[in-house]
């Protein structure tokens, strides 16, 4: 099993360049993956998912393409359990 680095909120905000409110809006629109629950009051995002979404944005992918990417990332996460 491979090791996955997890980013907490400050790291995600830094890596994405977004503010918290923007990140919440993107998640609601399906344009950013939802966090993983790490503990009762602790969440994080897999660093590879953050990198994949950032790479898609840099590549100029459309919102529909990014939504499909997010769905695929979250599905892969669920199947890895």
C-alpha positions in Angstrom: 0.0 0.0 0.0 1.4 3.4 -1.0 1.8 6.3 1.4 -0.5 9.2 0.8 0.4 12.6 2.2 -2.5 14.5 3.7 -2.9 18.2 3.6 -4.7 20.1 6.3 -6.7 23.2 5.4 -3.8 25.7 5.6 -1.8 23.6 3.3 -4.7 23.2 0.8 -5.3 27.0 0.9 -1.6 27.6 0.2 -1.4 25.0 -2.6 -4.6 26.1 -4.3 -4.3 29.8 -3.8 -7.9 30.0 -2.7 -9.5 31.3 0.4 -11.6 29.1 2.6 -14.9 30.5 1.4 -13.9 29.9 -2.3 -12.8 26.4 -1.4 -16.2 25.7 0.2 -18.0 27.0 -2.9 -15.9 24.9 -5.2 -16.6 21.8 -3.1 -20.4 22.6 -3.2 -20.2 23.0 -7.0 -18.2 19.7 -7.4 -15.1 21.5 -8.6 -12.9 20.5 -5.6 -12.8 17.1 -3.8 -14.4 16.9 -0.4 -12.1 16.3 2.6 -11.3 13.0 4.3 -12.3 12.7 8.0 -9.1 11.9 9.9 -10.4 12.3 13.5 -13.6 13.6 15.1 -12.6 17.2 14.6 -9.9 16.8 11.9 -10.1 16.6 8.1 -7.5 16.6 5.4 -7.2 16.3 1.6 -4.9 13.7 -0.2 -2.0 15.7 -1.6 -2.2 13.9 -4.9 -5.9 15.0 -5.4 -5.0 18.6 -4.7 -2.2 18.4 -7.2 -4.4 16.7 -9.8 -7.1 19.4 -9.6 -4.5 22.2 -9.6 -2.9 20.6 -12.7 -6.3 20.4 -14.4 -6.9 24.1 -13.8 -3.4 25.0 -15.0 -4.0 23.0 -18.2 -7.2 25.0 -18.8 -9.7 22.2 -18.4 -13.3 23.2 -18.4 -15.5 23.1 -15.3 -17.2 19.9 -16.7 -13.9 18.2 -17.1 -12.8 19.2 -13.6 -16.1 17.9 -12.2 -15.5 14.6 -13.9 -12.0 14.5 -12.5 -13.3 15.2 -9.0 -15.8 12.4 -9.3 -13.1 10.0 -10.4 -10.8 11.0 -7.6 -13.4 10.6 -5.0 -14.5 7.2 -6.5 -10.9 6.0 -6.5 -10.6 7.1 -2.9 -13.7 5.2 -2.0 -12.6 2.0 -3.7 -9.2 2.1 -2.0 -10.9 1.6 1.4 
